[in-house]
Amino acid sequence: MREEVLELKTIQYEVVDEVATITLHRPHRMNAWTGRMHTEYRHLLRQADLSSEVRIIVVTGSGKGFCVGADSKALEGHVKKGGYDAGTPDELAEPGTGISADFEASFAYHFGLQKPVVAAINGPAAGVGLVLACFADIRFAVPDVKFTTAHGKLNFPAEYGLSWLLPRLIGLGKANDLLLTSRVFSSNEAFDMGLVNQLFEPEDLMRRTYEYVRGMIDTVSPGSLRETKWQIYKDLHRDVASSVRNSEALIETMSQQKDFTEGVKAFMEKRKPKWTGE
């Protein structure tokens, strides 16, 4: 499979004003996850991450759902085959590689991307759909929609590193509650837990999301977004002294770049910076 000629069947993709929007697009199935969708998603993440025309990536769903987890027909197929079948080709796009070996696994590849990912959760998120949302850097959602880890009701383990990620996002006690019960909880409760950054009404979700990412693009340099994102996720694995030393090395390097000079000038002249990304 050649990435550059992959035909999109389950996801829509567009780039407007330096924002790439990846829209899960199986509305008749509430955007239930399939091997095909996983293949296309990885392909598009890599495409957006490598594009000089993209600064931020937004992930959302079409219709009334974000992603309700694995497609039930696919689950039936696993039963018939006598075990799990990912349904993906042998060759998959590899977004976010080369930054850390810790990031080179399914969904963990989000942490190796050089651009922030913002999830605009427009409807229910379950199972792998919740995993996808959790691996985003920022999460916005509409009120009163259902979330669940779902795995326990299917005799699955916590999926795709969620047992590692959720305790770091919301604390061990709250994560244990969600992981060990697979109960349904609302986006409102997710907001109270700190799992969701903000709640927006359905008619405002995308507008407010784009306003937020526009602010990131205008005020924060591409280099700062990239390096700060990598610092955040690398620092989850290292001690504070290593984090400090790494930041000092980055300060020395980045202070010699054109966007540092531009940032200082813009600050002194009280204007918006004109980032080069170099």
Contacts in CASP RR format, 6 or more apart in sequence:
PFRMAT RR
TARGET T0000
AUTHOR 0000-0000-0000
METHOD contacts of the structure
MODEL  1
MREEVLELKTIQYEVVDEVATITLHRPHRMNAWTGRMHTEYRHLLRQADL
SSEVRIIVVTGSGKGFCVGADSKALEGHVKKGGYDAGTPDELAEPGTGIS
ADFEASFAYHFGLQKPVVAAINGPAAGVGLVLACFADIRFAVPDVKFTTA
HGKLNFPAEYGLSWLLPRLIGLGKANDLLLTSRVFSSNEAFDMGLVNQLF
EPEDLMRRTYEYVRGMIDTVSPGSLRETKWQIYKDLHRDVASSVRNSEAL
IETMSQQKDFTEGVKAFMEKRKPKWTGE
1 39 0 8 1.000
1 89 0 8 1.000
1 91 0 8 1.000
3 43 0 8 1.000
3 46 0 8 1.000
3 47 0 8 1.000
3 93 0 8 1.000
6 39 0 8 1.000
6 40 0 8 1.000
6 43 0 8 1.000
8 40 0 8 1.000
8 44 0 8 1.000
9 36 0 8 1.000
9 40 0 8 1.000
10 24 0 8 1.000
10 25 0 8 1.000
10 26 0 8 1.000
10 34 0 8 1.000
10 36 0 8 1.000
10 37 0 8 1.000
10 40 0 8 1.000
11 22 0 8 1.000
11 23 0 8 1.000
11 24 0 8 1.000
11 25 0 8 1.000
11 37 0 8 1.000
11 40 0 8 1.000
11 41 0 8 1.000
11 44 0 8 1.000
12 21 0 8 1.000
12 22 0 8 1.000
12 23 0 8 1.000
12 25 0 8 1.000
12 62 0 8 1.000
13 20 0 8 1.000
13 21 0 8 1.000
13 22 0 8 1.000
13 23 0 8 1.000
13 44 0 8 1.000
13 47 0 8 1.000
13 48 0 8 1.000
14 20 0 8 1.000
14 21 0 8 1.000
15 21 0 8 1.000
15 48 0 8 1.000
15 51 0 8 1.000
15 53 0 8 1.000
15 54 0 8 1.000
17 214 0 8 1.000
18 53 0 8 1.000
18 54 0 8 1.000
18 55 0 8 1.000
18 56 0 8 1.000
18 217 0 8 1.000
19 54 0 8 1.000
19 55 0 8 1.000
19 56 0 8 1.000
19 57 0 8 1.000
19 58 0 8 1.000
19 210 0 8 1.000
19 213 0 8 1.000
19 214 0 8 1.000
19 217 0 8 1.000
20 44 0 8 1.000
20 48 0 8 1.000
20 51 0 8 1.000
20 54 0 8 1.000
20 56 0 8 1.000
20 57 0 8 1.000
20 58 0 8 1.000
21 57 0 8 1.000
21 58 0 8 1.000
21 59 0 8 1.000
21 60 0 8 1.000
22 41 0 8 1.000
22 44 0 8 1.000
22 45 0 8 1.000
22 48 0 8 1.000
22 57 0 8 1.000
22 58 0 8 1.000
22 59 0 8 1.000
22 60 0 8 1.000
23 59 0 8 1.000
23 60 0 8 1.000
23 61 0 8 1.000
23 62 0 8 1.000
24 31 0 8 1.000
24 37 0 8 1.000
24 41 0 8 1.000
24 59 0 8 1.000
24 60 0 8 1.000
24 61 0 8 1.000
24 62 0 8 1.000
24 66 0 8 1.000
24 67 0 8 1.000
25 31 0 8 1.000
25 61 0 8 1.000
25 62 0 8 1.000
26 32 0 8 1.000
26 34 0 8 1.000
26 37 0 8 1.000
26 62 0 8 1.000
26 71 0 8 1.000
27 61 0 8 1.000
27 62 0 8 1.000
27 63 0 8 1.000
27 64 0 8 1.000
27 65 0 8 1.000
29 68 0 8 1.000
29 71 0 8 1.000
30 64 0 8 1.000
30 65 0 8 1.000
30 67 0 8 1.000
30 68 0 8 1.000
30 124 0 8 1.000
31 37 0 8 1.000
31 61 0 8 1.000
31 62 0 8 1.000
31 63 0 8 1.000
31 65 0 8 1.000
31 66 0 8 1.000
31 67 0 8 1.000
31 68 0 8 1.000
32 67 0 8 1.000
32 68 0 8 1.000
32 69 0 8 1.000
32 70 0 8 1.000
32 71 0 8 1.000
32 72 0 8 1.000
32 74 0 8 1.000
33 67 0 8 1.000
33 69 0 8 1.000
33 70 0 8 1.000
33 71 0 8 1.000
33 74 0 8 1.000
33 128 0 8 1.000
33 129 0 8 1.000
33 132 0 8 1.000
34 70 0 8 1.000
34 71 0 8 1.000
34 74 0 8 1.000
34 87 0 8 1.000
35 74 0 8 1.000
35 86 0 8 1.000
35 87 0 8 1.000
35 88 0 8 1.000
36 87 0 8 1.000
38 86 0 8 1.000
38 87 0 8 1.000
38 88 0 8 1.000
38 92 0 8 1.000
38 106 0 8 1.000
39 88 0 8 1.000
39 89 0 8 1.000
39 92 0 8 1.000
39 93 0 8 1.000
42 92 0 8 1.000
42 93 0 8 1.000
42 94 0 8 1.000
42 95 0 8 1.000
42 109 0 8 1.000
43 93 0 8 1.000
45 57 0 8 1.000
45 93 0 8 1.000
45 95 0 8 1.000
45 96 0 8 1.000
45 109 0 8 1.000
45 110 0 8 1.000
45 113 0 8 1.000
45 117 0 8 1.000
46 93 0 8 1.000
46 94 0 8 1.000
46 95 0 8 1.000
46 96 0 8 1.000
47 93 0 8 1.000
48 54 0 8 1.000
48 57 0 8 1.000
48 115 0 8 1.000
49 57 0 8 1.000
49 95 0 8 1.000
49 96 0 8 1.000
49 113 0 8 1.000
49 114 0 8 1.000
49 115 0 8 1.000
54 115 0 8 1.000
55 115 0 8 1.000
55 213 0 8 1.000
55 216 0 8 1.000
55 217 0 8 1.000
55 222 0 8 1.000
55 225 0 8 1.000
56 115 0 8 1.000
56 116 0 8 1.000
56 118 0 8 1.000
56 213 0 8 1.000
56 216 0 8 1.000
56 217 0 8 1.000
57 113 0 8 1.000
57 115 0 8 1.000
57 116 0 8 1.000
57 117 0 8 1.000
57 118 0 8 1.000
58 117 0 8 1.000
58 118 0 8 1.000
58 119 0 8 1.000
58 120 0 8 1.000
58 209 0 8 1.000
58 210 0 8 1.000
58 213 0 8 1.000
59 117 0 8 1.000
59 118 0 8 1.000
59 119 0 8 1.000
59 120 0 8 1.000
59 132 0 8 1.000
59 136 0 8 1.000
60 66 0 8 1.000
60 119 0 8 1.000
60 120 0 8 1.000
60 121 0 8 1.000
60 122 0 8 1.000
60 205 0 8 1.000
60 206 0 8 1.000
60 209 0 8 1.000
61 67 0 8 1.000
61 120 0 8 1.000
61 122 0 8 1.000
61 123 0 8 1.000
63 122 0 8 1.000
64 122 0 8 1.000
64 123 0 8 1.000
65 122 0 8 1.000
65 123 0 8 1.000
65 124 0 8 1.000
65 125 0 8 1.000
65 145 0 8 1.000
66 119 0 8 1.000
66 121 0 8 1.000
66 122 0 8 1.000
66 123 0 8 1.000
66 124 0 8 1.000
66 125 0 8 1.000
66 129 0 8 1.000
66 133 0 8 1.000
66 145 0 8 1.000
67 125 0 8 1.000
67 126 0 8 1.000
67 128 0 8 1.000
67 129 0 8 1.000
67 132 0 8 1.000
68 124 0 8 1.000
68 125 0 8 1.000
68 126 0 8 1.000
68 129 0 8 1.000
69 125 0 8 1.000
69 126 0 8 1.000
69 127 0 8 1.000
69 128 0 8 1.000
69 129 0 8 1.000
69 130 0 8 1.000
69 150 0 8 1.000
70 127 0 8 1.000
70 128 0 8 1.000
74 87 0 8 1.000
75 154 0 8 1.000
77 85 0 8 1.000
78 84 0 8 1.000
78 85 0 8 1.000
94 104 0 8 1.000
94 109 0 8 1.000
95 109 0 8 1.000
95 110 0 8 1.000
95 112 0 8 1.000
95 113 0 8 1.000
96 103 0 8 1.000
96 104 0 8 1.000
96 109 0 8 1.000
96 110 0 8 1.000
96 111 0 8 1.000
96 112 0 8 1.000
96 113 0 8 1.000
96 114 0 8 1.000
97 103 0 8 1.000
97 104 0 8 1.000
97 109 0 8 1.000
97 112 0 8 1.000
98 104 0 8 1.000
98 112 0 8 1.000
99 111 0 8 1.000
99 112 0 8 1.000
99 230 0 8 1.000
100 111 0 8 1.000
100 112 0 8 1.000
100 230 0 8 1.000
100 233 0 8 1.000
100 234 0 8 1.000
102 108 0 8 1.000
102 111 0 8 1.000
102 234 0 8 1.000
102 237 0 8 1.000
103 109 0 8 1.000
103 110 0 8 1.000
103 111 0 8 1.000
103 112 0 8 1.000
103 233 0 8 1.000
106 160 0 8 1.000
107 131 0 8 1.000
107 132 0 8 1.000
107 135 0 8 1.000
107 160 0 8 1.000
107 161 0 8 1.000
108 135 0 8 1.000
108 160 0 8 1.000
108 161 0 8 1.000
110 117 0 8 1.000
110 135 0 8 1.000
110 136 0 8 1.000
110 137 0 8 1.000
111 135 0 8 1.000
111 229 0 8 1.000
111 230 0 8 1.000
111 233 0 8 1.000
112 229 0 8 1.000
112 230 0 8 1.000
112 233 0 8 1.000
113 229 0 8 1.000
114 225 0 8 1.000
114 226 0 8 1.000
114 229 0 8 1.000
114 230 0 8 1.000
115 225 0 8 1.000
115 226 0 8 1.000
115 229 0 8 1.000
116 137 0 8 1.000
116 138 0 8 1.000
116 213 0 8 1.000
116 216 0 8 1.000
116 225 0 8 1.000
116 229 0 8 1.000
117 135 0 8 1.000
117 136 0 8 1.000
117 137 0 8 1.000
117 138 0 8 1.000
118 136 0 8 1.000
118 137 0 8 1.000
118 138 0 8 1.000
118 139 0 8 1.000
118 140 0 8 1.000
118 209 0 8 1.000
118 212 0 8 1.000
118 213 0 8 1.000
119 132 0 8 1.000
119 133 0 8 1.000
119 136 0 8 1.000
119 138 0 8 1.000
119 139 0 8 1.000
119 140 0 8 1.000
120 140 0 8 1.000
120 141 0 8 1.000
120 205 0 8 1.000
120 206 0 8 1.000
120 209 0 8 1.000
121 133 0 8 1.000
121 139 0 8 1.000
121 140 0 8 1.000
121 141 0 8 1.000
121 142 0 8 1.000
121 145 0 8 1.000
121 187 0 8 1.000
121 196 0 8 1.000
122 141 0 8 1.000
122 142 0 8 1.000
122 202 0 8 1.000
122 205 0 8 1.000
122 206 0 8 1.000
123 141 0 8 1.000
123 142 0 8 1.000
123 145 0 8 1.000
123 187 0 8 1.000
124 145 0 8 1.000
124 146 0 8 1.000
124 147 0 8 1.000
125 132 0 8 1.000
125 133 0 8 1.000
125 145 0 8 1.000
125 146 0 8 1.000
125 147 0 8 1.000
126 146 0 8 1.000
126 147 0 8 1.000
126 148 0 8 1.000
126 149 0 8 1.000
126 150 0 8 1.000
127 148 0 8 1.000
127 149 0 8 1.000
127 150 0 8 1.000
127 151 0 8 1.000
127 159 0 8 1.000
128 159 0 8 1.000
128 160 0 8 1.000
130 147 0 8 1.000
130 148 0 8 1.000
130 149 0 8 1.000
130 150 0 8 1.000
130 162 0 8 1.000
131 159 0 8 1.000
131 160 0 8 1.000
131 161 0 8 1.000
131 162 0 8 1.000
133 139 0 8 1.000
134 162 0 8 1.000
134 165 0 8 1.000
134 166 0 8 1.000
134 169 0 8 1.000
134 195 0 8 1.000
135 165 0 8 1.000
137 229 0 8 1.000
138 197 0 8 1.000
138 212 0 8 1.000
139 195 0 8 1.000
139 196 0 8 1.000
139 197 0 8 1.000
140 196 0 8 1.000
140 197 0 8 1.000
140 198 0 8 1.000
140 199 0 8 1.000
140 200 0 8 1.000
140 205 0 8 1.000
140 208 0 8 1.000
140 209 0 8 1.000
140 212 0 8 1.000
141 187 0 8 1.000
141 190 0 8 1.000
141 191 0 8 1.000
141 196 0 8 1.000
141 198 0 8 1.000
141 199 0 8 1.000
141 200 0 8 1.000
141 205 0 8 1.000
142 187 0 8 1.000
142 199 0 8 1.000
142 200 0 8 1.000
142 201 0 8 1.000
142 202 0 8 1.000
142 205 0 8 1.000
143 186 0 8 1.000
143 187 0 8 1.000
143 188 0 8 1.000
143 199 0 8 1.000
143 201 0 8 1.000
144 186 0 8 1.000
144 187 0 8 1.000
144 188 0 8 1.000
145 186 0 8 1.000
145 187 0 8 1.000
146 184 0 8 1.000
146 185 0 8 1.000
146 186 0 8 1.000
146 187 0 8 1.000
147 184 0 8 1.000
147 185 0 8 1.000
147 186 0 8 1.000
147 187 0 8 1.000
147 190 0 8 1.000
148 178 0 8 1.000
148 182 0 8 1.000
148 183 0 8 1.000
148 184 0 8 1.000
148 185 0 8 1.000
149 158 0 8 1.000
149 159 0 8 1.000
149 162 0 8 1.000
149 178 0 8 1.000
149 179 0 8 1.000
149 182 0 8 1.000
150 182 0 8 1.000
151 157 0 8 1.000
151 158 0 8 1.000
151 159 0 8 1.000
151 182 0 8 1.000
152 182 0 8 1.000
153 182 0 8 1.000
157 163 0 8 1.000
158 166 0 8 1.000
158 179 0 8 1.000
162 179 0 8 1.000
163 175 0 8 1.000
163 179 0 8 1.000
166 174 0 8 1.000
166 175 0 8 1.000
166 178 0 8 1.000
166 179 0 8 1.000
167 173 0 8 1.000
167 175 0 8 1.000
167 176 0 8 1.000
168 236 0 8 1.000
169 175 0 8 1.000
169 194 0 8 1.000
169 195 0 8 1.000
170 193 0 8 1.000
170 194 0 8 1.000
170 195 0 8 1.000
174 193 0 8 1.000
177 183 0 8 1.000
178 185 0 8 1.000
187 196 0 8 1.000
187 199 0 8 1.000
188 199 0 8 1.000
190 196 0 8 1.000
191 197 0 8 1.000
191 198 0 8 1.000
191 199 0 8 1.000
198 208 0 8 1.000
200 208 0 8 1.000
200 209 0 8 1.000
216 225 0 8 1.000
218 272 0 8 1.000
218 273 0 8 1.000
219 272 0 8 1.000
219 273 0 8 1.000
221 259 0 8 1.000
221 262 0 8 1.000
221 263 0 8 1.000
221 273 0 8 1.000
221 275 0 8 1.000
221 277 0 8 1.000
222 259 0 8 1.000
222 275 0 8 1.000
222 277 0 8 1.000
223 254 0 8 1.000
223 257 0 8 1.000
223 259 0 8 1.000
223 277 0 8 1.000
224 254 0 8 1.000
224 259 0 8 1.000
227 250 0 8 1.000
227 254 0 8 1.000
231 243 0 8 1.000
231 246 0 8 1.000
231 247 0 8 1.000
231 250 0 8 1.000
234 246 0 8 1.000
235 243 0 8 1.000
238 246 0 8 1.000
254 260 0 8 1.000
257 278 0 8 1.000
258 276 0 8 1.000
258 277 0 8 1.000
258 278 0 8 1.000
259 273 0 8 1.000
259 275 0 8 1.000
259 276 0 8 1.000
259 277 0 8 1.000
259 278 0 8 1.000
262 273 0 8 1.000
262 274 0 8 1.000
262 275 0 8 1.000
262 276 0 8 1.000
263 273 0 8 1.000
265 273 0 8 1.000
266 272 0 8 1.000
266 273 0 8 1.000
266 274 0 8 1.000
END
